[in-house]
Amino acid sequence: ARMRAEREAAGPPPPPKMVDVSMFITDHKDVGGVKIPHHFTMQTGDKPTEEWELKKAKANPKLEDDQFKRKTSN
């Protein structure tokens, strides 16, 4: 209870610092006649925070109807 009273007496915490978040989409490659990006970088402020690399992609793959049927467990 004492800790709660001390926090309440101190007032609400300050709002979080605002930073810019950017996403860079690069390394476009032709996949079945469509240009698809293969490298994605997320940057917070001036520092990269995440990177993704697309290893394999297919444009307009053949899909079967049963791929979309609900699977039931018995």
TORKOL-4160 file (C-alpha; in steps of 0.2 Angstrom, whole numbers, padded with zeros to 4 digits, m for minus):
74
<pt num="1" X="0000" Y="0000" Z="0000"/>
<pt num="2" X="0014" Y="0012" Z="0004"/>
<pt num="3" X="0022" Y="0009" Z="m0013"/>
<pt num="4" X="0005" Y="0013" Z="m0022"/>
<pt num="5" X="0003" Y="0029" Z="m0011"/>
<pt num="6" X="0021" Y="0035" Z="m0016"/>
<pt num="7" X="0017" Y="0032" Z="m0035"/>
<pt num="8" X="0001" Y="0041" Z="m0034"/>
<pt num="9" X="0009" Y="0056" Z="m0024"/>
<pt num="10" X="0022" Y="0057" Z="m0038"/>
<pt num="11" X="0009" Y="0059" Z="m0051"/>
<pt num="12" X="0006" Y="0051" Z="m0068"/>
<pt num="13" X="0022" Y="0045" Z="m0077"/>
<pt num="14" X="0028" Y="0056" Z="m0092"/>
<pt num="15" X="0022" Y="0052" Z="m0109"/>
<pt num="16" X="0033" Y="0041" Z="m0119"/>
<pt num="17" X="0046" Y="0049" Z="m0130"/>
<pt num="18" X="0040" Y="0050" Z="m0149"/>
<pt num="19" X="0052" Y="0043" Z="m0162"/>
<pt num="20" X="0050" Y="0040" Z="m0180"/>
<pt num="21" X="0048" Y="0022" Z="m0187"/>
<pt num="22" X="0053" Y="0019" Z="m0205"/>
<pt num="23" X="0052" Y="0004" Z="m0216"/>
<pt num="24" X="0063" Y="0002" Z="m0231"/>
<pt num="25" X="0058" Y="m0010" Z="m0244"/>
<pt num="26" X="0072" Y="m0015" Z="m0257"/>
<pt num="27" X="0080" Y="m0028" Z="m0268"/>
<pt num="28" X="0065" Y="m0030" Z="m0280"/>
<pt num="29" X="0067" Y="m0046" Z="m0290"/>
<pt num="30" X="0056" Y="m0053" Z="m0305"/>
<pt num="31" X="0045" Y="m0067" Z="m0299"/>
<pt num="32" X="0034" Y="m0074" Z="m0313"/>
<pt num="33" X="0033" Y="m0057" Z="m0321"/>
<pt num="34" X="0030" Y="m0047" Z="m0305"/>
<pt num="35" X="0043" Y="m0037" Z="m0296"/>
<pt num="36" X="0043" Y="m0042" Z="m0278"/>
<pt num="37" X="0054" Y="m0035" Z="m0264"/>
<pt num="38" X="0065" Y="m0047" Z="m0255"/>
<pt num="39" X="0073" Y="m0036" Z="m0242"/>
<pt num="40" X="0064" Y="m0026" Z="m0228"/>
<pt num="41" X="0072" Y="m0016" Z="m0214"/>
<pt num="42" X="0063" Y="m0008" Z="m0200"/>
<pt num="43" X="0072" Y="0007" Z="m0192"/>
<pt num="44" X="0067" Y="0016" Z="m0176"/>
<pt num="45" X="0075" Y="0033" Z="m0174"/>
<pt num="46" X="0091" Y="0032" Z="m0183"/>
<pt num="47" X="0095" Y="0013" Z="m0179"/>
<pt num="48" X="0089" Y="m0002" Z="m0188"/>
<pt num="49" X="0079" Y="m0013" Z="m0177"/>
<pt num="50" X="0073" Y="m0027" Z="m0188"/>
<pt num="51" X="0077" Y="m0035" Z="m0205"/>
<pt num="52" X="0068" Y="m0048" Z="m0215"/>
<pt num="53" X="0074" Y="m0057" Z="m0231"/>
<pt num="54" X="0062" Y="m0066" Z="m0243"/>
<pt num="55" X="0071" Y="m0082" Z="m0248"/>
<pt num="56" X="0057" Y="m0089" Z="m0260"/>
<pt num="57" X="0042" Y="m0083" Z="m0268"/>
<pt num="58" X="0029" Y="m0089" Z="m0281"/>
<pt num="59" X="0018" Y="m0078" Z="m0292"/>
<pt num="60" X="0000" Y="m0085" Z="m0294"/>
<pt num="61" X="0003" Y="m0102" Z="m0288"/>
<pt num="62" X="m0010" Y="m0116" Z="m0292"/>
<pt num="63" X="m0022" Y="m0117" Z="m0277"/>
<pt num="64" X="m0034" Y="m0132" Z="m0275"/>
<pt num="65" X="m0051" Y="m0129" Z="m0267"/>
<pt num="66" X="m0048" Y="m0142" Z="m0253"/>
<pt num="67" X="m0034" Y="m0130" Z="m0246"/>
<pt num="68" X="m0047" Y="m0119" Z="m0240"/>
<pt num="69" X="m0059" Y="m0131" Z="m0232"/>
<pt num="70" X="m0060" Y="m0131" Z="m0213"/>
<pt num="71" X="m0051" Y="m0145" Z="m0204"/>
<pt num="72" X="m0061" Y="m0153" Z="m0191"/>
<pt num="73" X="m0054" Y="m0163" Z="m0176"/>
<pt num="74" X="m0063" Y="m0179" Z="m0171"/>
